[in-house]
Amino acid sequence: MSISRSKLAAGLGVAGLMTAVFGTVLVFVGPLIVDQQIVKNVQINPHSGMPYTMWKDVPVPFFMSVYFFEVLNSNETLKGEKPVVRQKGPYVYREFRQKDNITFHDNNTVSYREYRQYHFFRNMSIGDETDIVVIPNMLVLGAAVMMEDLPYAMKLVLSAAFKTFNEKPFLRRSVGELMWGYEDPLVDFLNNFFPGMIPFKGKFGLFADFNNSNTGLFTVHTGVDNIRKVHMVDSWNGLKKVNYWNSEQCNKINGTAGQMWPPFMTPETTLPFYSPDACRSMELVYERSGEMLGIPTYRFVAPKTMFANGSVYPPNEGFCPCRESGIQNVSSCRFNSPVFISHPHFYNADPVLLQTVDGLHPNEEEHGLFIDIHPKTGIPMNCSIRLQLSLYIKQVSGISETGRISPVVMPMIWFAESGYIDGPILDTFYNNLVLLPSVLDYMQYVFIALGGLMLVAAVFLGICNKKHPWKTDRDENTSTAERTPLLN
């Protein structure tokens, strides 16, 4: 049995209208569904399955690449000549992070300690941990600057102790010893006669307190009540602010713990975070949009003002006493040791610093820090945090080990902590948070287009029906009967 054009046109019209309306509804409802899914996945919720597991035991491989500034002319430096250094590295360590002592609170916050372990990766390194490096001896040259204002007799005692323990102004030690510590009787001497001068006992090493350690007790917002606050630090070691610096602003604990940020970012968003190792909060700014393996990203970088001194950037006045712009004095949180942090090779620092040491070659590609983040979720896809430790050294009267060293901020070591999402985690991330939303986005327009085509077809059939009406089966039978003779 045939169907009339009018009925077909009506059916197509209704179906087309419903399809177009469904597609239009998806235009408005689809993004809300995606956003709800994102909120569900980025909240810190112990019942959320995989997202919580990924937050608790960070599955992304992190690596710490360490570079030493080996002193090539230590004898000449002691005579007052300009130091000459040569970068030696990388020495690469796989970093494992795991959150423990996790406690959820009634005010939608969660407390935890994150523990770190480092394992040497020879196949990614330039050499072995047995490689020998010559760098300034912090126990001698650093202690000398710290003792500069003590009575002359006390400095003579300290110099005599250096000689007794055969301490030299420049160390010649293996990478492993410099990193993780070596036995030094001078440490016991300083702890006994100058208590509180150094913050450790036993072995001395640049990263001796890093391995198998934690970064303190962080309490952060879970985002259950307000997704805009997820991962934001509520307190660190029970503190809302620290007391290392000289202004309220500089002492504030702002931002996240530096691993994830709230979702739904825009180019106006910044990335604030608190770093226990730097004893301060820092903030990265948007630089550009990009893409990583099909996943859209925002790149955030350090502003030039991050380590600027107070004369260049007044809000940083609270971090002073300051020296040249581009380096930050962290002595107030490092037991008054004359240590400075900066970008590697004094990148973005006062060019004067480059004139006091030979062998430095700063550039953005190798020495700038960055984080590439998926803006919808606030999850870092790729990052490299690069920092340098330098020691202020100079001649100190009464301590002969300092020779005639000219005052200089001496680079000692720089390191890059890097990581990126890869493998099955990247696939899951791409499928759930990129592919499915894209399919949903395309489908809404497919429905609208299909509905539009069906409506056009309905209109076309309606017009044709008016010009050339179809005959039904009954009309056809009637017409045949009329043409058939009554008598054969």
PyMOL commands that set and color helices and strands:
alter all, ss='L'
color gray80, all
select helices_A, chain A and resi 5-42+50-56+74-78+122-124+138-146+152-164+175-180+185-193+227-229+248-251+314-319+331-333+344-346+352-355+364-367+400-402+423-467+473-483
alter helices_A, ss='H'
color red, helices_A
select strands_A, chain A and resi 62-71+85-104+109-120+132-136+170-174+213-221+233-236+270-275+280-292+295-301+327-329+339-342+370-374+379-393+408-420
alter strands_A, ss='S'
color yellow, strands_A
deselect
rebuild
show_as cartoon
